[in-house]
Amino acid sequence: MSRRQARDRRHRRVRKKIHGTANRPRLAVYKSNRYIYAQIIDDEVGRTLAAASSAEKSVAKKTLTVDSAAEVGKLLAKRASDANVTEVVFDRGGYPFHGRVKALADAVREAGVKF
């Protein structure tokens, strides 16, 4: 099994239990080799309420680091508050909860969004 297949398998296992609602949407994280993406999704309607990524010009840096992931988290939290989202359920996307994923989650928490 490749690393990609293993991550997809873990993500499917997590998504069986996690479902975003209007009151508590899902904060989904995706990492590529170059960028990190995060979006807040209402799964009942299938609509993205807020999104942010390190590919945006306001956050873009040459490399994906823990610091750039934290900046994405702060930007996402600001956009979430603009969309009146105060509480989310966290979907780590099959990635281990450490490093860049943890930095993004901690930055969102510090900005006032509850998990």
DAQUIUR-V889998 format. One record per residue. N is the residue number from 1. RES is the residue in one small letter. PSI is psi in whole degrees, 0 to 359 (* if undefined). D_LAST is the distance of its C-alpha to the last C-alpha in Angstrom with 2 decimals. Layout:
# DAQUIUR-V889998
n=N res=RES psi=PSI d_last=D_LAST
n=N res=RES psi=PSI d_last=D_LAST
This chain:
# DAQUIUR-V889998
n=1 res=m psi=132 d_last=32.03
n=2 res=s psi=168 d_last=30.97
n=3 res=r psi=321 d_last=27.78
n=4 res=r psi=315 d_last=26.78
n=5 res=q psi=322 d_last=27.52
n=6 res=a psi=318 d_last=25.58
n=7 res=r psi=317 d_last=22.41
n=8 res=d psi=322 d_last=22.97
n=9 res=r psi=316 d_last=23.48
n=10 res=r psi=320 d_last=20.25
n=11 res=h psi=317 d_last=18.38
n=12 res=r psi=321 d_last=20.24
n=13 res=r psi=319 d_last=19.42
n=14 res=v psi=319 d_last=15.64
n=15 res=r psi=345 d_last=16.08
n=16 res=k psi=327 d_last=18.04
n=17 res=k psi=334 d_last=15.06
n=18 res=i psi=128 d_last=12.33
n=19 res=h psi=128 d_last=13.26
n=20 res=g psi=138 d_last=11.96
n=21 res=t psi=179 d_last=13.40
n=22 res=a psi=323 d_last=14.53
n=23 res=n psi=326 d_last=12.25
n=24 res=r psi=82 d_last=9.06
n=25 res=p psi=169 d_last=10.20
n=26 res=r psi=131 d_last=9.71
n=27 res=l psi=106 d_last=9.24
n=28 res=a psi=138 d_last=12.32
n=29 res=v psi=138 d_last=13.98
n=30 res=y psi=135 d_last=17.75
n=31 res=k psi=132 d_last=20.04
n=32 res=s psi=183 d_last=23.77
n=33 res=n psi=337 d_last=26.30
n=34 res=r psi=329 d_last=26.44
n=35 res=y psi=165 d_last=23.22
n=36 res=i psi=137 d_last=19.47
n=37 res=y psi=144 d_last=18.01
n=38 res=a psi=139 d_last=14.59
n=39 res=q psi=152 d_last=14.26
n=40 res=i psi=122 d_last=12.17
n=41 res=i psi=134 d_last=14.05
n=42 res=d psi=105 d_last=14.96
n=43 res=d psi=337 d_last=16.55
n=44 res=e psi=321 d_last=18.63
n=45 res=v psi=337 d_last=20.59
n=46 res=g psi=39 d_last=20.15
n=47 res=r psi=138 d_last=19.46
n=48 res=t psi=124 d_last=17.65
n=49 res=l psi=325 d_last=16.27
n=50 res=a psi=149 d_last=15.80
n=51 res=a psi=154 d_last=16.75
n=52 res=a psi=153 d_last=17.73
n=53 res=s psi=163 d_last=19.67
n=54 res=s psi=357 d_last=21.81
n=55 res=a psi=346 d_last=24.83
n=56 res=e psi=148 d_last=24.81
n=57 res=k psi=329 d_last=27.61
n=58 res=s psi=339 d_last=25.58
n=59 res=v psi=341 d_last=23.62
n=60 res=a psi=133 d_last=26.21
n=61 res=k psi=173 d_last=27.66
n=62 res=k psi=324 d_last=30.08
n=63 res=t psi=156 d_last=27.78
n=64 res=l psi=117 d_last=24.18
n=65 res=t psi=176 d_last=22.98
n=66 res=v psi=323 d_last=19.98
n=67 res=d psi=318 d_last=20.79
n=68 res=s psi=326 d_last=20.96
n=69 res=a psi=322 d_last=17.60
n=70 res=a psi=322 d_last=16.15
n=71 res=e psi=321 d_last=18.16
n=72 res=v psi=320 d_last=16.80
n=73 res=g psi=317 d_last=13.20
n=74 res=k psi=317 d_last=14.66
n=75 res=l psi=318 d_last=16.62
n=76 res=l psi=319 d_last=13.89
n=77 res=a psi=322 d_last=11.90
n=78 res=k psi=316 d_last=15.35
n=79 res=r psi=328 d_last=16.06
n=80 res=a psi=319 d_last=12.89
n=81 res=s psi=327 d_last=14.01
n=82 res=d psi=330 d_last=17.45
n=83 res=a psi=11 d_last=16.38
n=84 res=n psi=38 d_last=14.86
n=85 res=v psi=120 d_last=11.27
n=86 res=t psi=342 d_last=8.98
n=87 res=e psi=135 d_last=5.96
n=88 res=v psi=166 d_last=5.29
n=89 res=v psi=134 d_last=5.59
n=90 res=f psi=128 d_last=6.57
n=91 res=d psi=105 d_last=10.38
n=92 res=r psi=358 d_last=12.16
n=93 res=g psi=23 d_last=15.41
n=94 res=g psi=0 d_last=17.36
n=95 res=y psi=150 d_last=17.29
n=96 res=p psi=146 d_last=16.97
n=97 res=f psi=75 d_last=13.91
n=98 res=h psi=170 d_last=16.12
n=99 res=g psi=233 d_last=18.05
n=100 res=r psi=323 d_last=17.21
n=101 res=v psi=317 d_last=14.07
n=102 res=k psi=320 d_last=12.66
n=103 res=a psi=318 d_last=14.15
n=104 res=l psi=313 d_last=12.56
n=105 res=a psi=317 d_last=8.95
n=106 res=d psi=322 d_last=10.06
n=107 res=a psi=323 d_last=11.83
n=108 res=v psi=319 d_last=9.14
n=109 res=r psi=316 d_last=7.30
n=110 res=e psi=331 d_last=10.91
n=111 res=a psi=358 d_last=11.71
n=112 res=g psi=3 d_last=9.67
n=113 res=v psi=130 d_last=6.74
n=114 res=k psi=143 d_last=3.83
n=115 res=f psi=* d_last=0.00
